[in-house]
């Protein structure tokens, strides 16, 4: 199965808190499965939420193209016009054991 950059995008909702999320495989060689919130972050929120194991993602695409996540690493343009989102972290406790 080939993975050209970002594939397998699926808009859905978190099964626990029902927040809108985007689940997607990102990467060519070492693919990473990402479940990201769809709420765009302000630059201040990006700084506040950034930590070693929580990445900020650029949400590209739009009305006529599929949405896809790309990492906002050090080479990402500072004046990027796309919304930035982060990995979903559900704060709702599960209502069932299994």
C-alpha positions as CSV (number, residue, x, y, z in Angstrom):
1,X,0.0,0.0,0.0
2,X,1.5,3.3,-1.0
3,X,1.2,6.4,1.1
4,X,1.9,9.6,-1.0
5,X,2.5,12.0,1.9
6,X,-0.8,12.1,3.6
7,X,-3.6,9.6,3.0
8,X,-6.5,7.9,4.7
9,X,-8.1,11.2,5.8
10,X,-11.4,10.7,7.6
11,X,-13.5,13.5,9.1
12,X,-15.3,12.0,12.1
13,X,-16.1,12.7,15.7
14,X,-14.3,11.5,18.8
15,X,-16.3,8.6,20.2
16,X,-15.9,9.9,23.8
17,X,-16.5,13.6,23.6
18,X,-18.0,13.9,20.1
19,X,-15.6,16.7,19.1
20,X,-15.0,17.0,15.3
21,X,-11.6,15.4,14.4
22,X,-9.6,14.5,11.4
23,X,-7.9,11.1,11.4
24,X,-5.1,10.6,8.9
25,X,-1.8,8.9,8.2
26,X,1.0,11.5,7.7
27,X,4.4,10.8,6.3
28,X,6.1,8.9,3.5
29,X,8.6,6.6,5.2
30,X,7.8,6.6,8.9
31,X,4.0,7.2,8.8
32,X,2.3,8.5,11.9
33,X,-1.4,8.1,12.6
34,X,-2.7,11.5,13.6
35,X,-6.1,12.3,15.1
36,X,-6.3,16.1,15.1
37,X,-8.9,18.6,16.4
38,X,-10.4,20.7,13.6
39,X,-10.6,23.9,15.7
40,X,-8.0,26.3,14.3
41,X,-5.5,27.6,16.9
42,X,-4.3,31.1,17.4
43,X,-0.5,31.7,17.5
44,X,-0.7,32.1,21.3
45,X,-2.6,28.8,21.6
46,X,0.0,27.1,19.5
47,X,2.8,28.3,21.8
48,X,0.8,27.3,24.9
49,X,-0.1,23.8,23.6
50,X,3.3,22.9,22.1
51,X,5.2,20.3,24.0
52,X,7.7,17.5,23.1
53,X,5.0,14.9,22.3
54,X,2.3,17.2,21.0
55,X,2.8,18.5,17.5
56,X,1.1,21.3,15.7
57,X,-0.2,20.5,12.2
58,X,-1.0,22.7,9.2
59,X,-4.4,21.8,7.8
60,X,-4.2,22.3,4.0
61,X,-7.0,21.9,1.5
62,X,-10.3,23.4,1.3
63,X,-13.7,23.5,-0.4
64,X,-12.6,21.7,-3.6
65,X,-9.6,19.7,-2.4
66,X,-9.2,17.0,0.3
67,X,-8.0,18.2,3.6
68,X,-4.6,17.0,4.6
69,X,-2.3,17.5,7.6
70,X,1.4,18.5,7.3
71,X,3.8,19.1,10.1
72,X,4.7,22.6,11.1
73,X,8.4,21.9,11.6
74,X,11.2,24.4,11.5
75,X,10.9,24.8,7.7
76,X,7.3,25.7,7.8
77,X,6.6,29.3,6.6
78,X,5.9,31.8,9.3
79,X,3.3,33.5,7.2
80,X,1.4,30.3,6.4
81,X,-2.2,31.1,5.4
82,X,-3.6,27.7,6.4
83,X,-5.2,27.0,9.8
84,X,-3.1,25.2,12.4
85,X,-4.5,22.4,14.6
86,X,-3.1,20.0,17.2
87,X,-3.5,16.4,18.2
88,X,-6.8,15.6,19.9
89,X,-6.7,14.9,23.5
90,X,-10.0,13.9,24.9
91,X,-10.7,15.0,28.5
92,X,-14.0,13.1,28.8
93,X,-13.9,9.9,30.8
94,X,-15.2,6.8,29.0
95,X,-18.8,5.9,29.9
96,X,-18.3,2.1,29.5
97,X,-15.5,-0.3,30.4
98,X,-15.3,-1.9,26.9
